[in-house]
Amino acid sequence: MSHEYYRRGRNWYTAIGVLFSVMAGIVLVRQLLIWGPEFVQDFLFNGEITNEKVSMAMLAFGIFMIALGFRKHEQKR
């Protein structure tokens, strides 16, 4: 393998981002199936801290970590 080749996206940032995104997706789909879209929407926009809001924060954090994992990597010379 060449020293110029870098495996983009194959690092722990991307792995953690995928983990958080998958877990948030599972929770949101589960809540949609149990409660239905109307209740989930109410839970998202009320004033309390709910499971749905935590899942949306997890999804945002996961996407941020994936983007961080795909940034351009410059090797030190």
GUTI-255742 format. One record per residue (C-alpha): residue number from 1; residue in one letter; x, y, z. Coordinates in Angstrom, 3 decimals. Each point is the difference from the previous one (the first is absolute). Example, Ala and Ser with C-alpha at 12.3 -4.5 7.8 and 13.67 -1.06 7.14 Angstrom:
# GUTI-255742
1;a;12.300;-4.500;7.800
2;s;1.370;3.440;-0.660
This chain:
# GUTI-255742
1;m;0.000;0.000;0.000
2;s;1.313;3.432;-0.908
3;h;0.874;2.516;2.706
4;e;-2.075;2.550;-1.943
5;y;-3.189;-2.018;0.408
6;y;-2.156;0.943;2.960
7;r;-3.146;-1.928;0.846
8;r;-2.468;2.875;0.273
9;g;-2.837;-0.612;2.380
10;r;1.649;-3.019;1.600
11;n;0.711;1.422;3.416
12;w;-1.602;0.141;3.410
13;y;-1.835;3.279;-0.727
14;t;-1.994;-1.651;-2.755
15;a;-0.593;-3.137;2.067
16;i;-1.348;1.970;2.965
17;g;-2.100;2.151;-2.342
18;v;-1.570;-3.044;-1.625
19;l;-0.638;-1.534;3.430
20;f;-1.776;3.119;1.281
21;s;-2.002;0.426;-3.226
22;v;-1.166;-3.619;-0.060
23;m;-1.012;0.058;3.666
24;a;-1.902;3.275;-0.437
25;g;-1.727;-1.373;-3.093
26;i;-1.064;-3.152;1.824
27;v;-1.453;1.998;2.891
28;l;-1.871;2.405;-2.287
29;v;-1.461;-2.799;-2.131
30;r;-1.024;-1.895;3.141
31;q;-1.726;3.081;1.404
32;l;-1.778;0.606;-3.312
33;l;-1.269;-3.578;-0.046
34;i;-1.140;0.064;3.639
35;w;-1.501;3.489;0.255
36;g;-0.646;1.107;-3.575
37;p;1.146;3.145;-1.801
38;e;-2.365;2.405;1.797
39;f;1.225;-0.844;3.490
40;v;3.650;-0.073;-1.055
41;q;-0.412;3.451;-1.527
42;d;-1.598;1.223;3.229
43;f;2.864;-1.507;2.013
44;l;2.563;1.715;-2.255
45;f;-1.472;3.482;0.361
46;n;-1.147;0.145;3.637
47;g;1.983;1.705;2.756
48;e;1.240;-3.132;1.768
49;i;3.124;-2.069;-0.587
50;t;-1.250;-3.148;-1.704
51;n;1.450;-3.115;-1.570
52;e;-0.684;1.360;-3.469
53;k;2.017;3.167;0.614
54;v;2.915;-2.025;1.328
55;s;-0.209;-2.213;-3.099
56;m;0.062;3.032;-2.291
57;a;3.061;1.316;1.855
58;m;1.647;-3.422;-0.376
59;l;-0.768;0.042;-3.729
60;a;1.499;3.487;-0.372
61;f;3.096;-1.040;1.968
62;g;0.347;-3.135;-2.131
63;i;-0.178;1.972;-3.239
64;f;2.563;2.466;1.394
65;m;2.369;-2.852;0.895
66;i;-0.389;-1.583;-3.449
67;a;0.799;3.357;-1.620
68;l;3.003;0.334;2.290
69;g;1.155;-3.461;-1.058
70;f;-0.169;0.873;-3.692
71;r;1.957;3.240;0.252
72;k;3.197;0.230;-1.986
73;h;2.878;-1.636;1.806
74;e;3.423;1.485;-0.547
75;q;2.861;-2.204;1.055
76;k;2.986;1.525;1.735
77;r;3.214;-0.022;-1.992
